[in-house]
Amino acid sequence: MLLQNLTSPALIDTKQPFESKDEIIRYLIKQLSKAGKLHSEDEFYKAVIAREELSPTGFEGGLAIPHGKSTAVKEAAFAVATLRKPIHTWESIDPANQVELIILLAIPESESGSTHLTLLSELVTRLSNEDYKKSLLQATTNEDLFQRLDAEQTTEAIAAVPKLNKTVLAVTACPAGIAHTYMAAEALVKAGKELGIDVFVEKQGANGIEDRHTLSLLQKADAVIFATDVAVKNEERYRHLPKVKTSVASPLRQAKKLLNDALQKSESATKKEYVSTASDEEDKQSIKKEIKDSILTGISYIIPIIVAGGMTLAAAVLISQAFNLQEVYNAEGSWLWMLRQLGGTLLGTLMVPILAAYMAYSIADKPALGPGFAAGVAANLIGSGFLGGMLGGILAGYFLKLLKNKIKPKGTFAGFISFWLYPVVGTLVVGSIMLFVIGKPLAFLNEGLISWLQGMSGTNAIILGALIGAMVSFDLGGPINKAAYTFCIGAMASGNFVPYATFASVKMVSAFSITGATIIGKKHFSKQEQEVGKQTWLLGLAGITEGAIPFMMNDPLRVIPSLIAGSAVTGAIVSYFQIGLNVPGAGIFSLALLKGQPVLLGVGIWLGAAVVGAAISTILLLVTRKTKLKKQKKISPEANLTSESNSKAI
């Protein structure tokens, strides 16, 4: 990138006598205006000051890069000033920074994600070279500094030092994910070379995780440095290593000290045995697991949207009915109509794009968010709904993963690749595939699913409900349970609320039946089992199935079929009577939101179905437990004693 293309000698001023940040900014803005780069000086000044209030634009070593993105800017440009006397009042990441080189960036609002970050990245990369920065400061005339902007840079020679046979890992991350993240990384690597230490930096920036630490590095490392201003992703990978935690700015001032501190910690603290974690080889995980994780990630992000939208819509309906405001509710532009639209937009417009975006994010990190949102919007446009959103999210995730592997953001065009190429190319490709290639088949499939669900009645409804019930209690929160959950959420997104009401009712069955069995037949259960059983019904009221897991693990061949039988009956009842629930929830918290039947009747059927199912499962649990104990007694008294001791161990 040629910096001279974005400035001119008229926009450069050397050895100026300014004494305050505001004076410098106003002067450089005036110069940009004189050069015809601005529509309005005042508007651009406001944009620059607004950016100054977010976080410091002063760095270290005398450098400050203020910038503003605004519609007041005609074309991207930057102005430069060097000072006769450094000023120390400019807010900087290094409190001791005395600013003497100022570069003001003026970026049109429309180029905020491309030119802005490309230029900022380029400047940061060049100015990390101390010789380059000194050459700009030493320029005596405007023309001289202008010529030095694109002068060939020489790499600083580092004197050979003996190797210490030490390896230090580091993670750098800043809120914006670009300038400080990469400057800190470069400072640590450079300091490592000067000290004879092998330093490997993982950058968690705008492109997601770059230069990810490998399994072999994690095993080999002596210590780790977290130079971050945001949470470290997958921090559990480093739990076996001595750690030094600091801000992302610290390596710019004291990289050598941080490395020495890390080595001292490695000598004083015993390095723990490395234990592999699920995130260690994230990129090598099976496609099946990656897709499953992406679906669960997407669903976890849309749940708050569904809850907020559903409750807002429900509130509008309840207000209109309670106060006889149906006319207001239906009058376009009224306050109640607006409230109704708010809830409806959350459910009908935002849900699928958010699902697709965060599924893509799970697969390919931040660069996939834009194309993921685009895939979700395309799914809405073609009417493919939840299914289209899921497929679009997977498509966006894997396309961006491929793009990141083929085109890496390095060198001069790093910012351009990260903030322009990835989102624009990803959106165009994924959006086009969704709209023009797989759109009609997906829409047809989605419409078929909706018609099938809406046509479920009588025997078909009973079969569907029983199937959902059996899946929910098969593994109590495991993959089969989650598959049922995903189906029910998808049905809700498509406008059919019966499956989720079935799911919510069934979630109470296992907990209720465990409590019932341990109370009614307590002589057949150990004291510890009885104590656990006394509490599971409370978990059941909240729709939590996990209380039954110890019983299932201790005797799966008897407990699982017992729970499935009662759950299938519950699911069949709820589905047959077409009870609906349009907001994710579970247990008694869902009672006030049930649909499909008059309120009291709906509540009675929905809760009664859970009680009936629990009664069936309770009877089966007791019968199977008695059968088990009788068989053990017939075998031998010793086997019975062993069984009892195992039972007490859960």
C-alpha positions in Angstrom: 0.0 0.0 0.0 1.5 3.4 -1.0 0.8 5.9 1.8 1.6 8.8 -0.5 -1.6 8.1 -2.4 -3.7 9.1 0.6 -1.8 12.3 1.5 0.3 15.1 0.0 3.0 17.6 1.1 0.2 20.1 1.7 -1.2 17.8 4.4 2.1 17.4 6.2 3.6 19.9 8.7 6.9 19.4 10.4 8.3 20.8 13.6 5.1 22.6 14.6 4.8 24.6 17.9 1.4 23.1 19.1 1.0 22.5 22.8 -2.4 20.7 23.1 -4.2 17.8 21.5 -7.2 19.9 20.6 -5.1 22.5 18.9 -3.3 19.9 16.8 -6.6 18.1 15.8 -8.3 21.4 14.8 -5.3 22.4 12.8 -5.0 19.1 10.9 -8.7 19.1 10.2 -8.4 22.6 8.7 -5.6 21.4 6.5 -7.8 18.5 5.3 -10.6 20.9 4.6 -8.3 23.2 2.6 -7.2 20.2 0.5 -10.9 19.5 -0.4 -11.2 16.3 1.6 -14.1 17.4 3.8 -17.7 18.5 3.4 -17.7 20.0 6.9 -14.9 20.7 9.4 -17.3 20.8 12.4 -19.0 17.5 11.6 -15.6 15.8 11.2 -14.2 17.3 14.3 -17.2 15.9 16.3 -16.4 12.4 14.8 -12.8 12.6 15.8 -13.6 13.8 19.4 -16.2 11.1 19.7 -13.5 8.5 18.8 -11.1 10.1 21.3 -13.7 9.5 24.1 -13.9 5.8 23.4 -10.2 4.8 24.0 -6.7 6.4 23.8 -5.3 7.1 20.3 -1.9 7.8 21.7 0.4 4.7 21.5 4.0 4.8 22.8 7.3 6.2 21.6 5.9 9.6 20.7 3.1 8.3 18.4 -0.6 9.2 18.2 -3.0 8.2 15.5 -6.4 10.1 16.0 -9.0 9.2 13.4 -12.6 9.8 12.5 -15.2 8.1 10.3 -17.9 10.4 9.1 -20.1 11.3 6.2 -18.4 14.7 6.4 -15.4 13.1 4.7 -15.4 13.3 0.9 -12.5 10.9 0.3 -10.1 8.9 2.5 -7.0 10.9 3.4 -4.6 11.5 6.3 -2.7 14.5 7.6 0.6 14.5 9.5 2.3 16.8 12.0 5.5 16.6 13.9 6.2 18.8 16.9 9.1 20.9 18.0 8.4 20.0 21.6 6.6 16.8 22.6 3.4 17.0 24.6 2.6 14.6 27.5 -1.2 15.4 27.9 -2.3 13.2 25.0 -4.2 10.1 26.5 -2.0 7.1 25.5 -1.8 3.4 26.2 1.6 4.2 27.6 1.0 6.8 30.3 4.6 8.1 29.8 4.1 8.7 26.1 5.2 12.1 25.0 3.5 12.7 21.6 5.6 14.3 18.8 4.3 12.5 15.7 0.6 12.8 14.9 -1.2 11.1 12.0 -4.9 12.1 11.6 -7.0 9.7 9.5 -10.1 11.0 7.7 -12.3 8.1 6.5 -15.7 8.3 4.8 -18.4 6.4 6.8 -18.9 4.1 3.8 -15.3 2.9 4.1 -15.2 2.4 7.8 -14.7 -1.4 7.5 -12.2 -1.3 4.7 -10.0 1.7 4.0 -9.9 2.7 7.7 -8.7 -0.6 9.0 -6.4 -1.2 6.0 -4.7 2.2 6.5 -4.5 1.8 10.3 -3.0 -1.6 10.0 -0.4 -0.5 7.5 0.6 2.5 9.7 0.9 0.4 12.8 3.0 -2.2 11.0 5.4 0.3 9.6 5.7 2.4 12.8 6.5 -0.7 14.8 9.9 -0.4 13.1 11.7 2.1 15.3 14.0 3.2 12.4 11.1 4.1 10.2 9.4 6.1 13.0 12.7 8.0 13.7 13.1 8.8 10.0 9.7 10.5 9.9 10.5 12.5 13.1 13.9 13.6 11.7 12.4 15.0 8.5 13.0 18.8 8.4 10.5 19.8 5.6 7.1 18.8 4.5 8.3 17.4 1.2 11.1 15.4 3.0 8.6 13.7 5.3 6.3 13.0 2.4 9.1 11.2 0.5 10.1 9.2 3.5 6.5 7.8 4.0 7.1 5.1 1.3 10.9 4.8 1.6 12.2 1.3 1.7 12.3 0.0 5.2 15.3 -1.9 6.6 14.9 -4.6 9.1 16.7 -3.9 12.4 19.6 -6.2 12.8 19.5 -8.1 16.1 22.8 -9.2 17.6 23.2 -12.9 17.9 22.6 -14.0 21.5 22.9 -17.5 23.0 19.7 -19.6 23.0 18.2 -20.2 26.5 16.3 -23.3 25.3 13.1 -21.7 26.7 9.7 -21.4 25.1 7.2 -18.8 26.1 3.7 -18.6 24.6 1.7 -15.4 24.5 -1.8 -14.3 23.7 -2.5 -10.8 22.6 -6.0 -9.3 22.2 -7.5 -5.8 22.3 -11.2 -4.7 21.9 -10.8 -3.6 18.3 -8.8 -6.6 17.5 -6.3 -5.0 15.2 -3.7 -2.3 16.0 -2.7 -3.1 19.6 -3.1 -6.8 19.1 -0.5 -7.0 16.4 1.8 -4.3 17.8 2.0 -6.2 21.2 2.7 -9.5 19.3 5.5 -8.0 17.3 7.1 -6.4 20.4 7.1 -9.8 22.3 8.6 -11.7 19.3 11.3 -9.0 18.9 12.2 -9.0 22.6 12.3 -12.8 22.5 14.9 -12.8 19.8 17.0 -10.3 21.7 16.9 -12.5 24.8 17.4 -15.8 23.1 13.8 -17.0 24.0 11.5 -18.8 21.6 8.3 -16.7 21.7 5.1 -17.8 19.9 2.2 -15.4 19.9 -1.4 -16.3 19.3 -3.3 -13.2 18.1 -7.0 -13.2 19.0 -8.1 -10.2 16.9 -10.6 -9.1 14.3 -9.9 -12.3 12.3 -10.6 -14.6 15.2 -7.7 -16.7 16.4 -4.5 -16.4 14.3 -1.3 -18.4 14.7 -3.2 -20.7 17.0 -0.9 -22.5 19.5 -0.5 -26.1 18.5 -0.7 -29.1 20.7 3.1 -29.6 20.6 3.7 -25.9 21.6 1.3 -26.3 24.5 3.2 -29.3 25.7 6.6 -27.8 25.2 6.0 -24.3 26.6 7.5 -23.1 29.9 5.1 -20.3 30.6 2.4 -18.1 29.0 1.8 -14.3 28.8 -1.7 -13.0 28.5 -1.4 -9.5 27.1 -5.1 -8.8 26.7 -7.8 -6.2 27.4 -10.6 -8.7 26.6 -11.3 -12.3 27.7 -8.9 -14.9 26.4 -10.6 -17.5 24.2 -10.1 -21.2 25.2 -8.0 -20.1 28.2 -8.3 -23.6 29.7 -5.6 -24.7 27.2 -3.0 -22.9 29.4 -4.1 -24.1 32.8 -0.9 -26.2 33.2 1.4 -23.3 32.6 2.7 -20.5 34.9 1.0 -17.3 33.8 1.8 -13.6 33.5 -1.3 -11.5 33.0 -1.1 -7.8 31.8 -2.7 -5.3 29.5 -2.2 -5.4 25.7 -0.2 -2.2 25.9 2.4 -3.5 28.3 4.5 -5.3 25.7 5.0 -2.1 23.9 6.8 -0.6 26.9 8.3 -3.6 28.7 8.3 -6.7 26.5 11.7 -7.9 27.9 10.5 -7.5 31.5 7.4 -9.5 30.8 9.4 -12.4 29.2 11.8 -12.4 32.2 8.9 -12.4 34.6 7.4 -15.4 32.8 10.7 -17.3 33.0 11.0 -16.5 36.7 7.5 -17.8 37.3 8.4 -21.0 35.3 11.4 -21.5 37.6 9.6 -20.8 40.9 6.3 -22.6 40.0 6.1 -26.3 39.1 4.8 -26.8 35.7 1.7 -29.1 35.9 1.2 -32.1 33.7 -0.5 -31.1 30.4 -4.0 -32.4 30.1 -5.6 -32.2 26.6 -8.8 -30.1 26.3 -11.6 -30.2 23.8 -10.4 -26.9 22.3 -6.8 -28.0 21.8 -7.2 -29.2 18.2 -10.4 -27.3 17.3 -9.5 -27.3 13.6 -9.1 -31.0 13.5 -12.4 -32.0 15.1 -14.8 -34.1 13.0 -17.2 -32.3 10.7 -20.1 -34.0 12.5 -19.1 -32.6 15.8 -18.3 -29.2 14.3 -21.8 -29.0 12.7 -23.4 -30.2 15.9 -21.6 -27.6 18.0 -22.5 -24.9 15.5 -26.2 -25.8 15.7 -26.2 -25.7 19.5 -24.2 -22.4 19.4 -26.8 -20.8 17.0 -29.7 -22.0 19.1 -28.1 -20.7 22.3 -27.9 -17.2 20.7 -31.5 -17.2 19.5 -33.1 -18.3 22.7 -32.9 -14.8 24.3 -34.4 -13.4 21.0 -37.3 -15.8 21.1 -38.0 -15.3 24.8 -37.8 -11.5 24.4 -39.9 -11.4 21.3 -42.5 -14.0 22.5 -42.9 -12.2 25.9 -43.2 -8.8 24.2 -45.9 -10.1 21.8 -47.7 -11.9 24.7 -47.6 -8.7 26.7 -49.3 -6.8 23.9 -52.0 -9.5 23.5 -52.6 -9.6 27.3 -52.9 -5.8 27.6 -55.3 -5.7 24.6 -57.5 -8.4 26.1 -57.4 -7.3 29.7 -58.3 -3.7 29.0 -60.5 -4.3 25.9 -58.0 -2.5 23.6 -58.4 -4.7 20.5 -58.9 -1.7 18.3 -55.8 0.0 19.5 -53.9 -3.3 19.1 -55.0 -3.5 15.4 -54.6 0.3 14.6 -51.4 0.8 12.6 -49.0 3.2 14.3 -50.7 3.0 17.8 -48.5 2.3 20.8 -49.9 -1.2 21.3 -49.5 -1.9 17.6 -45.8 -0.8 17.9 -45.3 -3.1 20.8 -46.8 -5.9 18.8 -44.5 -5.2 15.9 -41.5 -5.1 18.2 -42.2 -8.6 19.4 -43.1 -9.8 15.9 -39.9 -8.4 14.4 -37.7 -10.1 17.0 -39.4 -13.4 16.2 -40.0 -13.1 12.5 -37.1 -11.1 11.2 -34.1 -11.3 13.5 -34.3 -14.9 14.7 -33.1 -16.7 11.6 -30.3 -14.3 10.7 -29.0 -14.5 14.2 -29.2 -18.3 14.1 -27.2 -18.5 10.8 -24.7 -15.8 11.9 -23.7 -17.5 15.1 -23.6 -21.0 13.5 -21.1 -19.6 11.0 -19.3 -17.8 13.9 -18.9 -21.2 15.7 -17.2 -22.7 12.6 -15.0 -19.8 11.3 -15.0 -17.1 14.0 -15.6 -13.4 13.6 -15.0 -13.1 9.8 -18.0 -15.4 9.2 -20.5 -13.2 11.1 -21.3 -10.9 8.1 -21.8 -13.7 5.6 -23.8 -15.7 8.3 -26.2 -12.8 8.8 -26.5 -12.5 5.0 -27.4 -16.2 4.8 -30.1 -15.7 7.4 -31.5 -12.7 5.6 -31.5 -14.7 2.4 -33.3 -17.5 4.2 -36.0 -15.1 5.2 -36.3 -13.7 1.6 -36.8 -17.1 0.0 -39.1 -18.3 2.8 -36.9 -21.3 3.8 -37.2 -20.3 7.5 -35.3 -22.2 10.2 -34.0 -24.9 7.9 -32.6 -22.4 5.5 -31.0 -20.5 8.3 -29.3 -23.6 9.6 -28.0 -24.6 6.1 -27.0 -21.0 5.4 -25.1 -20.8 8.6 -23.2 -24.0 7.9 -22.5 -22.9 4.3 -21.2 -19.5 5.5 -19.0 -21.0 8.2 -17.3 -23.5 5.9 -16.9 -21.1 3.0 -15.2 -18.5 5.3 -13.1 -21.3 6.8 -11.9 -22.2 3.3 -11.4 -18.5 2.4 -9.3 -17.9 5.6 -7.1 -20.9 4.8 -6.6 -19.9 1.1 -6.2 -16.1 1.6 -4.4 -15.2 4.8 -4.4 -11.6 6.1 -0.7 -10.8 6.2 1.4 -7.9 5.2 0.2 -4.6 3.7 -3.3 -5.9 2.8 -4.0 -7.6 6.1 -6.7 -5.0 7.1 -8.2 -5.0 3.6 -8.5 -8.8 3.6 -10.0 -9.0 7.1 -12.5 -6.2 6.9 -13.4 -6.1 3.2 -12.5 -9.2 1.3 -13.8 -11.7 3.9 -17.2 -10.1 4.5 -17.9 -8.9 1.0 -16.8 -12.0 -0.9 -18.4 -14.2 1.7 -21.7 -12.4 1.6 -21.8 -12.3 -2.3 -21.0 -16.0 -2.6 -23.1 -17.4 0.2 -26.0 -15.0 -0.5 -26.0 -15.9 -4.1 -26.0 -19.6 -3.4 -28.8 -19.2 -1.0 -30.9 -17.0 -3.3 -30.4 -18.6 -6.7 -29.2 -22.2 -6.2 -30.7 -23.8 -3.2 -33.4 -21.3 -2.4 -36.4 -22.9 -4.1 -35.7 -26.5 -2.9 -35.2 -25.2 0.7 -38.4 -23.2 0.6 -40.3 -26.2 -0.8 -38.9 -28.4 2.0 -39.7 -25.8 4.7 -43.3 -25.3 3.4 -43.7 -29.1 3.4 -42.5 -29.4 7.0 -44.9 -26.6 8.1 -47.8 -28.2 6.3 -47.0 -31.6 7.8 -46.8 -30.2 11.3 -50.0 -28.2 10.9 -51.8 -31.2 9.5 -50.8 -33.4 12.5 -53.9 -34.5 14.3 -55.4 -37.6 15.7 -53.2 -40.6 15.4 -50.4 -38.7 13.7 -50.2 -36.2 16.5 -50.1 -39.0 19.0 -47.2 -40.6 17.2 -45.3 -37.3 16.9 -45.8 -36.5 20.6 -44.8 -39.9 21.8 -41.7 -39.8 19.7 -40.7 -36.4 21.1 -41.4 -37.7 24.6 -39.3 -40.8 24.1 -36.3 -38.7 22.8 -36.5 -36.2 25.6 -36.1 -38.9 28.3 -33.8 -41.3 26.4 -30.6 -39.6 27.6 -31.8 -36.7 29.8 -29.9 -33.8 28.2 -27.7 -35.9 25.9 -27.5 -35.8 22.1 -30.9 -37.5 21.6 -32.6 -35.0 24.0 -30.8 -32.1 22.2 -32.0 -33.4 18.8 -35.6 -33.3 20.0 -35.0 -29.8 21.4 -33.6 -28.5 18.1 -36.6 -30.0 16.2 -39.0 -28.3 18.6 -37.3 -24.9 18.3 -37.3 -25.3 14.5 -41.0 -26.0 14.6 -41.6 -23.0 16.8 -39.6 -20.8 14.4 -41.8 -22.1 11.5 -45.0 -21.2 13.4 -46.0 -24.5 14.9 -46.0 -24.3 18.7 -47.2 -27.8 19.7 -43.9 -29.7 19.6 -42.3 -27.3 22.1 -45.2 -27.5 24.5 -44.8 -31.3 24.3 -41.1 -31.0 25.0 -41.7 -28.7 28.0 -44.3 -31.0 29.6 -42.2 -34.1 29.1 -39.2 -32.5 30.8 -41.0 -32.8 34.2 -41.8 -36.5 33.9 -38.4 -38.1 34.8 -37.9 -35.9 37.9 -41.5 -36.4 39.1 -41.3 -40.2 38.7 -37.9 -40.5 40.5 -39.4 -38.7 43.5 -42.6 -40.8 43.4 -40.6 -44.1 43.2 -38.2 -43.2 46.0 -41.1 -42.1 48.3 -43.6 -44.9 47.6 -41.1 -47.7 47.5 -38.4 -46.3 49.7 -37.5 -49.7 51.1 -36.2 -50.6 47.7 -33.8 -47.7 47.5 -30.8 -46.7 49.6 -30.9 -43.7 51.9 -28.8 -41.7 49.6 -31.1 -42.4 46.7 -34.1 -41.4 48.8 -32.4 -38.1 49.7 -31.7 -37.4 46.0 -35.3 -38.4 45.1 -36.8 -35.9 47.5 -35.2 -33.1 45.6 -35.7 -34.1 41.9 -39.4 -33.0 41.8 -38.3 -29.4 42.4 -35.9 -29.6 39.5 -38.7 -31.1 37.5 -40.9 -28.1 38.2 -38.2 -25.9 36.6 -38.0 -28.3 33.6 -34.6 -29.8 34.6 -34.2 -33.5 33.8 -30.6 -33.9 35.1 -31.8 -35.0 38.6 -32.7 -38.4 37.2 -29.2 -39.0 35.7 -27.7 -40.8 38.7 -30.5 -43.4 38.7 -30.3 -43.8 34.9 -26.5 -44.4 35.0 -26.8 -46.9 37.9 -29.3 -49.1 36.2 -29.8 -47.9 32.5 -31.5 -51.1 31.2 -34.4 -50.7 33.6 -34.6 -46.9 34.3 -34.4 -45.7 30.7 -37.3 -47.8 29.3 -39.4 -46.9 32.4 -38.8 -43.1 31.8 -39.4 -43.4 28.1 -42.8 -45.2 28.6 -44.2 -42.4 30.8 -42.7 -39.6 28.7 -44.1 -41.0 25.5 -47.6 -41.0 27.0 -47.2 -37.4 28.2 -46.0 -36.3 24.8 -48.9 -38.1 23.0 -51.5 -36.4 25.3 -50.1 -32.9 24.9 -49.7 -33.3 21.1 -53.2 -34.8 20.7 -54.9 -31.9 22.3 -52.8 -29.4 20.3 -51.5 -27.5 23.3 -49.0 -24.9 22.1 -46.1 -22.8 23.6 -44.5 -20.0 21.6 -41.8 -19.0 24.0 -38.9 -21.3 25.1 -39.3 -22.3 28.7 -40.0 -25.3 30.8 -41.8 -26.5 33.9 -44.5 -24.5 35.6 -43.0 -21.2 34.2 -44.7 -22.1 31.0 -48.3 -22.3 32.4 -49.4 -18.8 31.7 -48.2 -18.9 28.0 -49.9 -22.0 26.8 -52.0 -21.8 23.6 -54.5 -23.9 21.7 -57.1 -24.5 24.4 -59.0 -22.3 26.9 -56.6 -21.3 29.7 -57.8 -23.5 32.5 -58.4 -26.5 30.2 -55.0 -26.1 28.6 -53.2 -25.9 31.9 -55.1 -28.9 33.2 -54.2 -31.0 30.2 -50.6 -29.9 30.0 -49.8 -30.4 33.7 -52.1 -33.4 34.0 -50.3 -35.1 31.1 -47.0 -34.7 33.0 -48.5 -36.2 36.1 -50.0 -39.2 34.2 -46.7 -39.9 32.5 -44.9 -39.6 35.8 -47.3 -42.0 37.4 -46.7 -44.6 34.7 -42.9 -44.2 35.0 -43.1 -44.5 38.8 -45.0 -47.8 38.6 -42.5 -49.1 36.1 -39.5 -48.0 38.1 -40.9 -49.8 41.2 -41.7 -53.0 39.3 -38.3 -53.1 37.6 -36.5 -52.4 40.9 -38.3 -55.1 42.7 -37.6 -57.6 39.9 -33.9 -56.6 40.0 -33.7 -57.2 43.8 -35.5 -60.5 43.6 -33.0 -61.8 40.9 -30.1 -60.7 43.1 -31.5 -62.5 46.1 -31.9 -65.7 44.0 -28.3 -65.5 42.8 -26.6 -65.2 46.2 -26.7 -63.1 49.3 -23.2 -61.8 48.4 -24.4 -60.4 45.1 -27.2 -58.7 46.9 -24.8 -57.0 49.3 -22.6 -56.0 46.4 -25.6 -54.5 44.6 -26.6 -52.6 47.7 -23.2 -51.1 48.2 -23.1 -50.1 44.5 -26.5 -48.5 44.9 -25.3 -46.5 47.8 -22.3 -45.2 45.8 -24.3 -43.1 43.3 
